[in-house]
Amino acid sequence: MTSVSSNRITIALLGQPNSGKSTLFNGLTGARQRVGNWPGKTVEKKEGHFDRNGIRYRVTDLPGTYSLSANSEEEIITRDYIASGEADVVCILADSSQLSRSLFMLADYAGINCPAVLLLNLMDIANSQGKTIDAAKIEERLGIPVVPFVAADTKHYDAFYKAIDRAFKEKSIINSDSLFAKYRGIQDGSYEKLLNLMPKEGIDNFSADWLSAKLIEGDTAILEKAHKTLSFEAYKEVQTVLSSVQNGALETAGCKFKWIDELLEGAVVQKKEKKLLSKFDKIATHQRWGKPLAVLIILLGLITSFIPATPIMLAGSMIPKLGEPIANALTVISAPQMLINFINQVVLNTLYFAVAMIGFVFGVNLVFGFLEEVGYMARVSYVFDSAMARLGLQGKAVMPLVVSFGCTIGGAAGTRVIDSWGQKVLTIALAWVVPCAATWAIVPVISSLFFGAWAPLIIVAIFIVAGLHMLITAKVFGRKLVREEDRAGLIMELPPYHRPRWKALLRSIFVRTWDILSRALRIIFVVSLVFWLLTYSASGNQEQTLLYRFGKAIEPVTKVLGFTWQTFLAYFASMVSKEAALGVLGSLYLGADTLFSATVASGGQVASGLGSVLLTSLTQPAALAFIFAVTFNAPCLMAITSTYQETRSLKWTLRILGYYFITSLLLAFLVYHISGLFL
Amino acid sequence: MFEKLIQLLNSGKTFTQYELSEQRGISPETLQSYIEYLHRKGLLSQIVMGAENTACSGSCKACAGCKACAAKQPSVMVPVLWEIKDKIEIK
């Protein structure tokens, strides 16, 4: 070693990123540091020194790396530095709060003939996690000083200083015998064969064992080193041995992890945490029961959101009643009739829907936000994995589909994680089935209006139809889009269950609710206004307007499908956005009657409100047909655009659009005629 | 060790980290270190679906109006996934 002298010791700090190397370096050297570059490299080199008991300690902060392979410039610099023998003691830092993860560097170091010290840094965090680490036991197994440590606590470095001195004096090298024994088990004894070909004393600071392991890993820099050192025959032999090695890096890594496990066995004691809901999780992620449980919980969630929503909706139905006093007041001050109509049919109409839906939007967001927050929604993604397979989709397709529950646009964009184009298109085609947040804003409003306490049943029916729809849609499109291909294995990282952080949860619910509501308000207002103007007639006779005549003309056809001309136009508008359907419905149904009543009579119809107008104008089967048609129609214009953006295929975008248009009409037809038999 | 883990993933199924650590008889933390190792080796790819890779990829030009950015998260949170890249042959 170059720098060995009684009053000068060189320490190198080695560790993975975030192991606390820099903190220790600063703690040791303070202002006595120099920052430059490693010779010929762009990687930063930090050096410093401190003096203690008449000895100067030079400290080199090596780049943070995960291992000593030759994967990156940093790793090569680190390795070359250690090989050079410039350091007298290498200080390996590990994160005590996740020891088995951060000791990989130590295992990769094992076999290097340079004295070392293991610092179990972040001990305070490990303790706060309920972990007790027996450093003495690890030291006994490793044969090098092992120090429980908190790098940030610069006042208590004594044990560290002593360990450095001890490692320096005793030349303590990691006891790696059991690791090497594991290497011997690798593929037909390749390790042993290589070991016999290596120079006994190793090369530089690298022992023959370390070199053999690296060769098995396919380390080209070490192979080059061997090439330079070995005889021609020996090198040829090395190449022959290596030609039969497969996945060598995985094999040695396996040995290293096993060695770490044995090293830590009995040395790390984790205070048993109370497993929150572990029994529940067994069922929640169960192959058979997970799915029905998820469906049940989601349905219960949606149905529960009716409870706070119903009284609010009833309050909303009072709004149109304001029409009469407002109309009267405005008539008294001789306001123009058009203004009175505008307030009645556009403003109050918009407010009515807004108030009617706010309860549901809030309720749905609360329930789902809560399930998400406690960690349950991630389980839902997991249990539907087998369903993904049945639909011909990759496992990760579940993510865009889950996102579509919030917004189909996000779902379509989320398919970017899917590599195969066919899979991507199929996933988007299926994401359109998933009812988005806007659906849950408008469907409950209409359902409650027409079916009262039975409305939750409609939500259940929508779920059943959505399931069948997905199966059929996957069959229809799947053949063309998805080849029989292998599904890639996945690991899904489920978050642990935890208590909800109510403050954050409520804030995010308010943000989401407001987003949905403000969007709905804007759309309903604009659409109401447009349709009100389209059906406005100064004479008060709506039948003269172009739209009315058009509507009447198409009604014979729409009637067969279960639509009045008004609901058909509303359905059509739902393709632009779901909320627009409400705007159209409101304007068209309030239109003529209220105009007539406001000008001729004394506002009788206005007072009765939109709710009762709808109830008298539509039958229950017609309402049901409308609900299903709107739910399973194309989600919205933006979703259509984003489908095109993601698939880059106009043909497939139009194909999917056409398919949804036709199937939703077909569904309406079926629902109308079948429910007509009972209702 | 890795062989078994990779064999399980080669089957094309989806596993949770709890399931795998139970099957392999290792702690979730050890499993996590395996996953990270395989990720560093480029054998597992990480799929995170945060706000940044939903509708807009963080670009306002590509805004499709999903509102994910306003809430600083996608409209629905999804778990982190690790996908095995290509089938790795294990002897």
Interface residues (C-beta under 8 A of the other chain):
Chain A: Y66 S67 N71 Q98 S100 R101 F104 Q187 Q246 N247 A249 L250 E251 A253 G254 C255 F257 K258 D261 D281 T285 F368 E372 M377 A378 S381 Y382 D385 G395 K396 V398 M399 P400 V402 V403 F405 G406 C407 I409 G410 A412 A413 G414 R416 V417 A437 D486 R487 A488 G489 L490 I491 M492 E493 L494 P495 S508 V511 R512 D515 M638 T641 S642 Q645
Chain B: M1 F2 E3 I6 L8 L9 N10 S11 G12 K13 T14 F15 T16 Q17 Y18 E19 L20 I26 S27 E29 T30 Q32 S33 Y34 I35 E36 Y37 R40 K41 L43 L44 I47 M49 N53 T54 A55 C56 S57 A62 A64 G65 C66 K67 A68 A70 A71 Q73 P74 S75 V76 M77 V78 P79 V80 L81 W82 E83 I84 K85 K87 I88 E89 I90 K91
